[in-house]
Amino acid sequence: MQKRAKATRRSLLEAAAQLFAEQGYAGTSVNDISARSGRTSGAVYFHYASKEGIALAVVRDRFATWSQLTTAYADRAVPPVERLVGLSYDIARALAEDPVTRAGARLWAERATIDAPLPDPFALWTAAATRLLAEARLAGQVAPHVRPAPTARALVRAFFGLCSLTEALEGAATVTDRLTDWWQLTLPSLRPAPGAHRPAGG
């Protein structure tokens, strides 16, 4: 029974995410979610209580947690700057291709219309980027003037703006290409000058 309930809950969340990504929060009704999922509206209310509740669940599922990426950016066998860049591509692909992630981003952008406090996804992204930049600084892989916390904050905001604006102007298919352009401009400003002293063991 518990397995069936989990499957129902998941199918409702994914159906809602598809609709939120396509139509936005205001343009999606509980009846729409019921029809897309093949479940009754009673099932929607049983599992999520309200449309606001299912919107909150969609945002938390991927966009605000990124639990599936934790292992990748925690792998110390990979240099921290490479992990930071790799993480950005993973998130960009999810924002372009994954319906639940796309829905979370759209719902967050429309948060003023939703009668529920949505979690801030950027705090987690910024914390991850700050840790990676701090590791990179200790290893001498970024310039000494690079301060991890403010640099991470600027990178995360610029990255999300790049993804959002690129999709709006050119479509999701070009996001990773524009991200490559952005990193080619950004990475040289983070790197230490040629011949700069590296910490022992770095």
ROKOL-338913 format. One line per 8 residues: number of its first residue (from 0); their letters; for each residue x, y, z of N, C-alpha, C, CB. Coordinates in nm, 3 decimals. Atoms other than C-alpha are relative to their C-alpha. Last residue first. Glycine has a CB too. Layout:
NUM	A	X Y Z X Y Z X Y Z X Y Z ~ ...
END
This chain:
201	GGAPRHAG	0.106 -0.041 0.091 4.878 2.246 -0.392 0.029 -0.036 -0.143 -0.023 0.147 0.011 ~ 0.093 0.110 0.016 5.103 2.045 -0.150 -0.112 0.035 -0.094 -0.055 -0.041 0.131 ~ -0.064 0.131 -0.008 5.279 2.363 -0.043 -0.106 -0.109 -0.007 0.083 -0.014 0.130 ~ -0.022 0.052 -0.136 5.074 2.661 -0.150 0.067 -0.137 -0.004 -0.134 -0.010 0.077 ~ 0.106 0.093 -0.040 5.126 2.782 -0.509 0.028 -0.050 0.141 -0.010 -0.118 -0.100 ~ -0.034 0.100 -0.102 5.331 3.091 -0.586 -0.120 -0.085 0.034 0.055 0.068 0.127 ~ 0.033 -0.038 -0.138 5.231 3.271 -0.905 0.032 -0.114 0.095 -0.149 0.040 0.012 ~ -0.117 -0.007 -0.086 5.418 3.170 -1.219 -0.026 0.042 0.142 0.096 0.093 -0.058
193	PAPRLSPL	-0.105 0.097 0.032 5.126 3.249 -1.448 0.124 0.022 0.087 0.038 0.011 -0.149 ~ -0.088 -0.045 0.107 4.871 3.466 -1.265 0.106 -0.106 -0.028 0.066 0.136 0.037 ~ -0.118 -0.075 -0.044 4.623 3.274 -1.053 0.084 0.041 -0.120 0.085 -0.083 0.098 ~ -0.126 0.075 -0.006 4.294 3.177 -1.221 0.113 0.086 0.055 0.037 -0.053 -0.139 ~ -0.012 0.072 -0.126 3.966 3.349 -1.135 0.137 -0.064 0.018 -0.107 -0.107 0.009 ~ 0.000 -0.098 -0.108 3.967 3.618 -1.405 0.013 -0.065 0.137 -0.127 0.083 -0.005 ~ -0.129 -0.071 -0.010 4.076 3.360 -1.662 0.006 0.102 0.112 0.029 0.069 -0.130 ~ -0.108 0.075 -0.065 3.772 3.145 -1.568 0.134 0.074 0.003 0.019 -0.132 -0.071
185	TLQWWDTL	-0.006 -0.011 -0.147 3.508 3.407 -1.646 0.122 -0.068 0.061 -0.124 -0.060 0.059 ~ -0.023 -0.137 -0.045 3.535 3.476 -2.020 0.033 0.007 0.150 -0.120 0.086 -0.030 ~ -0.124 -0.043 0.068 3.579 3.115 -2.126 0.035 0.143 0.037 -0.015 -0.012 -0.152 ~ -0.114 0.049 -0.075 3.319 3.025 -1.861 0.132 0.040 -0.065 -0.007 -0.151 0.014 ~ -0.010 -0.072 -0.127 3.061 3.251 -2.025 0.122 -0.046 0.081 -0.127 -0.020 0.083 ~ -0.049 -0.136 0.027 3.121 3.118 -2.376 0.025 0.075 0.130 -0.101 0.078 -0.088 ~ -0.141 0.015 0.038 3.082 2.762 -2.245 0.061 0.136 -0.029 0.014 -0.092 -0.123 ~ -0.072 0.022 -0.126 2.758 2.863 -2.072 0.150 -0.017 -0.027 -0.057 -0.125 0.074
177	RDTVTAAG	-0.022 -0.133 -0.059 2.637 3.005 -2.403 0.072 -0.011 0.134 -0.134 0.074 0.019 ~ -0.096 -0.073 0.084 2.688 2.667 -2.565 0.030 0.137 0.059 -0.053 0.014 -0.144 ~ -0.135 0.049 -0.032 2.519 2.491 -2.271 0.106 0.068 -0.087 0.006 -0.153 -0.020 ~ -0.047 -0.041 -0.133 2.211 2.715 -2.302 0.142 -0.049 0.028 -0.094 -0.054 0.108 ~ -0.127 -0.072 0.010 2.167 2.679 -2.679 0.062 0.033 0.135 -0.021 0.127 -0.077 ~ -0.105 0.081 0.065 1.903 2.404 -2.679 0.135 0.070 -0.003 -0.042 -0.034 -0.140 ~ -0.077 0.080 -0.095 1.689 2.589 -2.423 0.117 -0.073 -0.063 -0.091 -0.101 0.066 ~ 0.051 0.135 -0.020 1.571 2.854 -2.666 0.096 -0.082 0.085 -0.022 -0.069 -0.134
169	ELAETLSC	-0.049 0.093 0.101 1.736 3.163 -2.812 -0.058 -0.141 0.010 0.148 -0.008 0.010 ~ -0.036 -0.063 0.127 1.598 3.472 -2.637 0.031 -0.101 -0.111 0.118 0.090 0.020 ~ 0.105 -0.091 0.046 1.407 3.329 -2.339 0.029 0.053 -0.140 -0.016 0.116 0.097 ~ 0.118 0.078 0.037 1.641 3.031 -2.298 -0.109 0.091 -0.057 -0.053 -0.078 0.120 ~ -0.030 0.076 0.121 1.947 3.255 -2.311 -0.121 -0.080 -0.044 0.119 -0.094 0.023 ~ 0.007 -0.092 0.114 1.793 3.499 -2.061 0.028 -0.074 -0.131 0.099 0.116 0.018 ~ 0.136 -0.049 0.020 1.717 3.230 -1.804 -0.012 0.085 -0.125 -0.045 0.080 0.122 ~ 0.087 0.110 0.041 2.048 3.045 -1.836 -0.141 0.051 -0.033 -0.008 -0.108 0.111
161	LGFFARVL	-0.042 0.047 0.134 2.258 3.363 -1.828 -0.094 -0.108 -0.051 0.145 -0.052 0.004 ~ 0.044 -0.099 0.096 2.063 3.504 -1.535 0.034 -0.040 -0.142 0.061 0.135 0.032 ~ 0.144 0.019 0.015 2.114 3.180 -1.346 -0.058 0.102 -0.098 -0.070 0.012 0.136 ~ 0.031 0.127 0.067 2.488 3.189 -1.412 -0.151 -0.016 -0.023 0.053 -0.118 0.084 ~ -0.029 -0.019 0.142 2.525 3.558 -1.323 -0.036 -0.125 -0.079 0.148 0.035 -0.020 ~ 0.101 -0.091 0.054 2.348 3.501 -0.992 0.022 0.024 -0.149 0.002 0.135 0.076 ~ 0.131 0.067 0.001 2.554 3.194 -0.910 -0.106 0.090 -0.063 -0.042 -0.040 0.143 ~ 0.003 0.104 0.103 2.882 3.357 -1.011 -0.137 -0.064 -0.012 0.105 -0.106 0.028
153	ARATPAPR	0.003 -0.063 0.132 2.822 3.675 -0.809 -0.012 -0.105 -0.111 0.125 0.086 -0.022 ~ 0.128 -0.069 0.013 2.733 3.484 -0.492 -0.014 0.063 -0.140 -0.014 0.109 0.108 ~ 0.104 0.101 0.022 3.027 3.249 -0.538 -0.135 0.066 -0.021 -0.007 -0.098 0.119 ~ -0.019 0.048 0.137 3.265 3.544 -0.576 -0.107 -0.104 -0.034 0.141 -0.060 -0.018 ~ 0.055 -0.097 0.096 3.122 3.709 -0.265 0.015 -0.044 -0.145 0.066 0.134 0.019 ~ 0.144 -0.027 -0.019 3.174 3.389 -0.060 -0.055 0.103 -0.098 -0.024 0.047 0.142 ~ 0.097 0.104 0.036 3.506 3.262 -0.202 -0.146 0.041 0.011 0.022 -0.119 0.085 ~ 0.064 0.028 -0.130 3.716 3.582 -0.200 -0.116 -0.096 -0.026 -0.052 0.133 0.070
145	VHPAVQGA	0.136 0.053 0.016 3.937 3.576 -0.511 -0.056 -0.036 0.138 -0.002 -0.124 -0.096 ~ 0.097 -0.108 -0.021 4.238 3.801 -0.440 -0.145 -0.049 -0.010 0.023 0.112 -0.102 ~ 0.017 -0.034 -0.142 4.465 3.497 -0.388 -0.106 0.108 0.025 0.132 0.048 0.057 ~ -0.087 -0.110 -0.045 4.405 3.382 -0.748 -0.027 0.035 0.146 -0.021 0.123 -0.088 ~ 0.056 -0.131 0.036 4.240 3.046 -0.802 0.090 0.107 0.062 -0.150 0.015 0.051 ~ 0.059 0.013 0.134 4.399 2.702 -0.819 -0.080 0.122 -0.041 -0.089 -0.123 -0.005 ~ -0.069 -0.089 0.092 4.637 2.764 -0.529 -0.055 -0.004 -0.141 0.144 -0.034 -0.003 ~ -0.086 0.079 0.089 4.511 2.457 -0.342 0.076 0.086 -0.099 -0.083 -0.102 -0.074
137	LRAEALLR	-0.100 0.068 -0.084 4.376 2.669 -0.057 0.099 -0.079 -0.085 -0.069 -0.094 0.100 ~ -0.093 -0.103 -0.047 4.203 2.891 -0.313 0.110 -0.061 0.086 -0.075 0.108 0.081 ~ -0.086 -0.039 0.111 4.049 2.594 -0.491 0.103 0.104 0.044 -0.084 0.054 -0.116 ~ -0.094 0.111 0.025 3.913 2.454 -0.165 0.100 0.039 -0.108 -0.076 -0.128 -0.042 ~ -0.091 0.001 -0.116 3.760 2.794 -0.083 0.104 -0.112 -0.015 -0.080 -0.017 0.132 ~ -0.097 -0.108 0.019 3.618 2.814 -0.436 0.099 0.008 0.116 -0.072 0.135 -0.015 ~ -0.091 0.039 0.108 3.456 2.473 -0.396 0.105 0.108 -0.026 -0.078 -0.027 -0.128 ~ -0.089 0.109 -0.046 3.308 2.559 -0.058 0.102 -0.036 -0.107 -0.082 -0.124 0.040
129	TAAATWLA	-0.093 -0.057 -0.097 3.172 2.892 -0.186 0.098 -0.106 0.050 -0.077 0.061 0.119 ~ -0.103 -0.072 0.075 3.019 2.724 -0.493 0.104 0.060 0.094 -0.063 0.109 -0.086 ~ -0.082 0.100 0.070 2.833 2.475 -0.272 0.114 0.068 -0.075 -0.086 -0.083 -0.098 ~ -0.080 0.070 -0.100 2.711 2.752 -0.040 0.091 -0.103 -0.064 -0.091 -0.067 0.103 ~ -0.108 -0.090 -0.041 2.602 2.961 -0.338 0.088 -0.064 0.105 -0.057 0.131 0.053 ~ -0.097 -0.010 0.109 2.402 2.675 -0.490 0.120 0.084 0.043 -0.066 0.062 -0.127 ~ -0.071 0.128 0.009 2.236 2.606 -0.155 0.105 0.005 -0.110 -0.099 -0.114 -0.026 ~ -0.083 0.013 -0.119 2.148 2.973 -0.097 0.081 -0.129 -0.005 -0.087 0.002 0.128
121	FPDPLPAD	-0.132 -0.056 0.025 2.031 3.001 -0.457 0.090 -0.004 0.122 -0.014 0.141 -0.047 ~ -0.096 0.099 0.048 1.744 2.759 -0.419 0.142 0.054 -0.005 -0.040 -0.049 -0.136 ~ -0.097 -0.070 0.084 1.540 2.992 -0.195 0.106 -0.100 -0.048 0.067 0.120 0.077 ~ -0.139 -0.004 -0.045 1.251 2.785 -0.060 0.089 0.071 -0.102 0.052 -0.142 0.025 ~ -0.082 0.097 0.072 0.896 2.883 -0.162 0.145 0.011 0.047 -0.009 0.021 -0.153 ~ -0.141 -0.042 0.010 0.671 3.054 0.092 0.083 -0.108 -0.070 0.058 0.029 0.140 ~ -0.082 0.090 -0.084 0.308 2.968 0.008 0.144 0.046 -0.015 -0.017 -0.152 -0.041 ~ 0.026 -0.028 -0.140 0.027 3.169 -0.151 0.068 -0.103 0.090 -0.151 0.002 0.027
113	ITAREAWL	0.025 0.125 -0.072 0.175 3.156 -0.499 -0.013 0.029 0.149 0.114 -0.104 -0.026 ~ 0.139 0.041 0.025 0.145 3.460 -0.728 -0.040 -0.123 0.080 -0.021 -0.027 -0.147 ~ 0.090 -0.103 -0.053 0.459 3.630 -0.592 -0.147 -0.038 -0.018 0.027 0.133 -0.067 ~ 0.029 0.023 -0.143 0.648 3.303 -0.646 -0.096 0.103 0.058 0.129 0.001 0.079 ~ 0.138 -0.046 -0.017 0.624 3.330 -1.026 -0.043 -0.002 0.146 -0.095 -0.087 -0.083 ~ 0.011 -0.130 0.066 1.002 3.309 -1.079 -0.139 0.061 0.020 0.031 -0.014 -0.150 ~ -0.075 -0.095 -0.084 1.014 3.030 -0.820 -0.009 0.141 -0.060 0.149 -0.044 0.014 ~ 0.079 -0.029 -0.120 0.737 2.850 -1.006 0.072 0.101 0.089 -0.028 -0.128 0.078
105	RAGARTVP	0.110 -0.088 0.038 0.927 2.880 -1.333 -0.086 0.037 0.120 -0.087 -0.067 -0.107 ~ -0.053 -0.132 0.035 1.248 2.744 -1.182 -0.113 0.096 -0.036 0.100 -0.011 -0.117 ~ -0.045 -0.065 -0.123 1.067 2.456 -1.012 0.051 0.141 -0.026 0.109 -0.082 0.066 ~ 0.119 -0.046 -0.072 0.885 2.373 -1.335 0.039 0.072 0.127 -0.092 -0.118 0.034 ~ 0.053 -0.114 0.074 1.212 2.356 -1.526 -0.122 0.059 0.071 -0.037 -0.041 -0.144 ~ -0.090 -0.113 -0.026 1.358 2.128 -1.259 -0.050 0.126 -0.068 0.142 -0.032 -0.048 ~ 0.019 -0.038 -0.140 1.056 1.898 -1.273 0.089 0.119 0.037 0.030 -0.120 0.093 ~ 0.126 -0.071 -0.026 1.051 1.898 -1.654 -0.018 0.045 0.144 -0.115 -0.087 -0.039
97	DEALARAI	0.076 0.077 -0.098 1.423 1.814 -1.694 -0.129 0.074 0.038 0.085 -0.028 0.126 ~ 0.056 0.127 0.047 1.575 1.943 -2.019 -0.093 -0.071 0.097 0.109 -0.091 -0.033 ~ 0.042 0.002 0.139 1.691 2.305 -2.005 -0.085 -0.121 -0.035 0.120 0.005 -0.089 ~ 0.089 -0.113 0.023 1.710 2.362 -1.629 -0.055 0.000 -0.143 0.073 0.130 0.028 ~ 0.126 0.028 -0.068 1.854 2.012 -1.589 -0.101 0.112 -0.023 0.024 -0.021 0.151 ~ 0.071 0.103 0.077 2.117 2.080 -1.854 -0.135 -0.033 0.064 0.085 -0.129 -0.011 ~ 0.050 -0.060 0.124 2.212 2.407 -1.685 -0.077 -0.101 -0.084 0.116 0.057 -0.082 ~ 0.118 -0.080 -0.032 2.236 2.236 -1.346 -0.059 0.061 -0.126 0.036 0.110 0.102
89	DYSLGVLR	0.106 0.092 -0.044 2.470 1.967 -1.477 -0.129 0.077 0.029 0.045 -0.079 0.125 ~ 0.055 0.066 0.120 2.673 2.227 -1.668 -0.112 -0.097 0.037 0.111 -0.074 -0.076 ~ 0.078 -0.099 0.075 2.715 2.442 -1.356 -0.061 -0.062 -0.125 0.088 0.119 -0.039 ~ 0.128 -0.019 -0.068 2.819 2.140 -1.151 -0.088 0.098 -0.077 0.022 0.050 0.143 ~ 0.085 0.116 0.029 3.090 2.058 -1.404 -0.138 0.012 0.062 0.067 -0.127 0.048 ~ 0.043 -0.013 0.139 3.232 2.412 -1.378 -0.094 -0.116 -0.037 0.122 0.002 -0.095 ~ 0.088 -0.116 0.008 3.242 2.394 -0.998 -0.055 0.016 -0.142 0.076 0.126 0.043 ~ 0.129 0.039 -0.059 3.383 2.041 -1.003 -0.101 0.115 -0.010 0.019 -0.043 0.147
81	EVPPVARD	0.066 0.089 0.096 3.656 2.151 -1.245 -0.135 -0.046 0.052 0.089 -0.123 -0.031 ~ 0.050 -0.087 0.107 3.738 2.441 -1.012 -0.070 -0.084 -0.107 0.115 0.083 -0.062 ~ 0.122 -0.073 -0.036 3.754 2.197 -0.719 -0.053 0.092 -0.110 0.026 0.081 0.123 ~ -0.035 -0.135 -0.048 4.001 1.955 -0.880 -0.125 0.085 0.021 0.095 0.069 -0.100 ~ 0.010 -0.096 0.111 3.844 1.606 -0.912 0.035 0.138 0.054 -0.144 -0.002 -0.065 ~ -0.097 0.045 0.101 3.958 1.336 -0.667 0.002 0.093 -0.120 -0.033 -0.143 -0.045 ~ -0.126 -0.072 -0.015 3.780 1.538 -0.400 0.109 -0.050 -0.095 0.048 -0.010 0.142 ~ -0.107 0.093 0.038 3.439 1.415 -0.519 0.135 0.072 -0.001 -0.028 -0.062 -0.138
73	AYATTLQS	-0.077 0.033 -0.120 3.193 1.639 -0.327 0.120 -0.090 -0.030 -0.090 -0.069 0.101 ~ -0.084 -0.114 -0.036 3.060 1.812 -0.642 0.077 -0.025 0.129 -0.086 0.125 0.016 ~ -0.087 -0.050 0.106 2.947 1.485 -0.799 0.088 0.115 0.048 -0.083 0.045 -0.120 ~ -0.115 0.089 0.016 2.812 1.325 -0.484 0.099 0.056 -0.100 -0.044 -0.139 -0.042 ~ -0.090 -0.013 -0.114 2.586 1.622 -0.409 0.126 -0.084 -0.017 -0.072 -0.040 0.128 ~ -0.129 -0.053 0.044 2.434 1.636 -0.757 0.103 0.003 0.112 -0.018 0.138 -0.056 ~ -0.062 0.093 0.093 2.131 1.412 -0.694 0.137 0.046 -0.047 -0.091 -0.020 -0.119 ~ -0.062 0.111 -0.073 2.045 1.611 -0.382 0.072 -0.096 -0.094 -0.106 -0.076 0.079
65	WTAFRDRV	-0.110 0.057 0.078 1.990 1.919 -0.597 0.070 -0.115 0.070 0.100 0.106 -0.032 ~ -0.080 0.093 -0.081 1.778 2.075 -0.321 0.119 -0.059 -0.072 -0.087 -0.111 0.047 ~ -0.049 -0.059 -0.125 1.586 2.383 -0.435 0.090 -0.092 0.081 -0.117 0.042 0.084 ~ -0.052 -0.135 0.018 1.530 2.300 -0.802 0.062 0.056 0.127 -0.110 0.092 -0.048 ~ -0.130 -0.010 0.068 1.499 1.927 -0.754 0.059 0.140 0.010 -0.015 -0.040 -0.145 ~ -0.044 0.129 0.052 1.205 1.809 -0.541 0.138 0.006 -0.065 -0.100 -0.052 -0.100 ~ -0.092 0.071 -0.090 1.170 2.123 -0.332 0.061 -0.124 -0.063 -0.072 -0.040 0.127 ~ -0.121 -0.081 -0.018 1.024 2.330 -0.615 0.102 -0.073 0.086 -0.036 0.136 0.064
57	VALAIGEK	-0.074 -0.002 0.127 0.780 2.053 -0.711 0.130 0.080 0.015 -0.087 0.061 -0.113 ~ -0.066 0.130 0.015 0.675 1.997 -0.349 0.082 -0.005 -0.128 -0.103 -0.113 0.000 ~ -0.112 0.003 -0.094 0.602 2.369 -0.305 0.077 -0.130 -0.014 -0.051 0.017 0.144 ~ -0.101 -0.090 0.054 0.386 2.367 -0.618 0.125 0.000 0.088 -0.056 0.143 -0.014 ~ -0.069 0.075 0.106 0.205 2.058 -0.485 0.105 0.088 -0.067 -0.102 -0.052 -0.104 ~ -0.079 0.109 -0.056 0.125 2.236 -0.161 0.075 -0.078 -0.106 -0.088 -0.094 0.078 ~ -0.122 -0.058 -0.057 0.015 2.555 -0.332 0.091 -0.109 0.054 -0.034 0.100 0.111 ~ -0.088 -0.028 0.113 -0.228 2.351 -0.540 0.130 0.061 0.048 -0.070 0.094 -0.102
49	SAYHFYVA	0.037 -0.120 0.077 -0.372 2.221 -0.216 0.093 0.012 -0.120 0.007 0.127 0.089 ~ 0.087 -0.094 -0.072 -0.376 1.928 0.030 -0.045 0.120 -0.081 0.071 0.049 0.121 ~ -0.066 -0.131 -0.005 -0.082 1.748 -0.139 -0.083 0.110 0.065 0.037 0.042 -0.138 ~ -0.146 0.007 -0.011 -0.152 1.374 -0.117 0.066 0.137 0.021 0.057 -0.064 -0.124 ~ -0.039 0.094 -0.105 -0.525 1.371 -0.041 0.152 0.005 0.022 -0.044 -0.144 -0.036 ~ 0.019 -0.064 -0.131 -0.591 1.687 -0.243 0.042 -0.091 0.116 -0.147 0.042 0.017 ~ -0.089 -0.117 -0.010 -0.437 1.539 -0.558 -0.011 0.062 0.139 -0.035 0.106 -0.109 ~ -0.135 0.052 -0.025 -0.610 1.205 -0.499 0.100 0.115 0.013 0.044 -0.096 -0.113
41	GSTRGSRA	-0.006 0.040 -0.140 -0.945 1.381 -0.468 0.137 -0.054 0.037 -0.106 -0.106 0.029 ~ -0.035 -0.122 -0.073 -0.877 1.546 -0.803 0.006 -0.028 0.150 -0.100 0.113 -0.030 ~ 0.113 -0.087 -0.035 -0.880 1.194 -0.941 0.050 0.126 0.069 -0.100 -0.075 0.091 ~ 0.050 0.024 -0.136 -0.579 1.038 -1.109 -0.117 0.095 0.027 0.114 0.021 0.106 ~ 0.092 0.114 0.004 -0.493 1.011 -1.480 -0.052 -0.038 0.137 0.068 -0.118 -0.062 ~ -0.054 0.115 -0.074 -0.189 1.232 -1.420 -0.086 -0.126 -0.014 0.013 0.035 0.146 ~ -0.131 0.037 0.053 -0.272 1.489 -1.689 0.054 -0.127 0.067 0.099 0.115 0.019 ~ 0.015 0.054 0.134 -0.645 1.494 -1.600 0.135 -0.047 -0.056 -0.062 0.105 -0.093
33	SIDNVSTG	0.074 0.126 -0.006 -0.585 1.533 -1.225 -0.009 -0.064 -0.138 -0.140 0.022 0.057 ~ -0.095 0.098 -0.055 -0.323 1.800 -1.281 -0.064 -0.138 0.007 0.048 0.044 0.142 ~ -0.101 0.026 0.104 -0.561 1.992 -1.507 0.098 -0.107 0.047 0.076 0.131 -0.035 ~ 0.063 0.087 0.099 -0.838 1.954 -1.249 0.094 -0.033 -0.115 -0.127 0.065 -0.054 ~ -0.004 0.135 -0.056 -0.604 2.096 -0.985 -0.066 -0.099 -0.097 -0.072 -0.005 0.139 ~ 0.098 0.026 -0.105 -0.565 2.399 -1.209 0.019 -0.142 0.054 -0.146 0.018 -0.053 ~ 0.018 0.143 -0.030 -0.271 2.529 -1.411 -0.099 -0.016 0.115 0.135 -0.067 0.035 ~ 0.066 0.066 0.112 -0.260 2.872 -1.578 -0.028 -0.148 0.021 0.081 0.015 -0.121
25	AYGQEAFL	0.136 -0.051 0.012 -0.186 3.056 -1.255 -0.078 -0.072 -0.109 0.001 0.148 -0.029 ~ 0.081 0.034 -0.116 0.117 2.838 -1.185 -0.145 0.043 -0.018 0.058 0.065 0.126 ~ -0.015 -0.086 -0.116 0.274 2.847 -1.528 -0.096 -0.038 0.111 -0.021 0.144 -0.040 ~ 0.108 -0.099 -0.011 0.148 2.686 -1.846 0.017 0.100 0.114 -0.130 -0.070 0.018 ~ 0.063 -0.041 0.127 0.423 2.461 -1.980 -0.089 0.122 0.015 -0.083 -0.114 -0.055 ~ -0.105 -0.041 0.093 0.655 2.426 -1.680 -0.060 0.055 -0.130 0.093 -0.117 -0.031 ~ -0.055 -0.126 -0.048 0.359 2.424 -1.438 0.108 0.052 -0.096 0.059 -0.019 0.142 ~ 0.097 -0.107 0.023 0.188 2.159 -1.650 0.053 0.136 0.047 -0.130 -0.032 0.071
17	QAAAELLS	0.013 -0.020 0.144 0.489 1.929 -1.667 -0.092 0.117 -0.031 -0.052 -0.128 -0.068 ~ -0.121 -0.067 0.047 0.554 1.978 -1.297 -0.007 0.028 -0.150 0.124 -0.085 0.031 ~ 0.009 -0.141 -0.036 0.193 1.893 -1.209 0.121 0.077 -0.052 -0.011 0.016 0.153 ~ 0.104 -0.059 0.085 0.215 1.567 -1.400 -0.013 0.149 0.028 -0.135 -0.071 0.023 ~ -0.056 -0.012 0.135 0.547 1.486 -1.232 -0.101 0.060 -0.097 0.047 -0.136 -0.050 ~ -0.103 -0.104 0.002 0.411 1.562 -0.885 0.054 0.020 -0.141 0.115 -0.038 0.096 ~ 0.066 -0.129 -0.013 0.093 1.362 -0.943 0.103 0.114 -0.008 -0.077 0.008 0.133 ~ 0.065 -0.025 0.128 0.289 1.062 -1.071 -0.072 0.136 0.002 -0.099 -0.113 -0.034
9	RRTAKARK	-0.101 -0.036 0.100 0.517 1.079 -0.769 -0.065 0.035 -0.134 0.101 -0.114 -0.019 ~ -0.054 -0.133 -0.034 0.233 1.089 -0.519 0.099 0.047 -0.105 0.068 -0.004 0.139 ~ 0.104 -0.098 0.030 0.064 0.797 -0.691 0.051 0.142 0.025 -0.126 -0.027 0.086 ~ 0.010 -0.008 0.145 0.385 0.593 -0.691 -0.104 0.103 -0.042 -0.035 -0.138 -0.060 ~ -0.118 -0.073 0.049 0.444 0.672 -0.325 -0.006 0.018 -0.151 0.129 -0.075 0.038 ~ 0.019 -0.141 -0.036 0.088 0.567 -0.239 0.116 0.085 -0.050 -0.016 0.016 0.152 ~ 0.100 -0.054 0.093 0.134 0.241 -0.431 -0.023 0.149 0.028 -0.134 -0.079 0.012 ~ -0.064 -0.010 0.129 0.455 0.165 -0.240 -0.095 0.062 -0.102 0.048 -0.137 -0.047
1	QM	-0.088 -0.116 -0.008 0.281 0.240 0.090 0.070 0.023 -0.134 0.104 -0.019 0.111 ~ 0.083 -0.120 0.000 0.000 0.000 0.000 0.086 0.126 0.000 -0.094 0.000 0.121
END
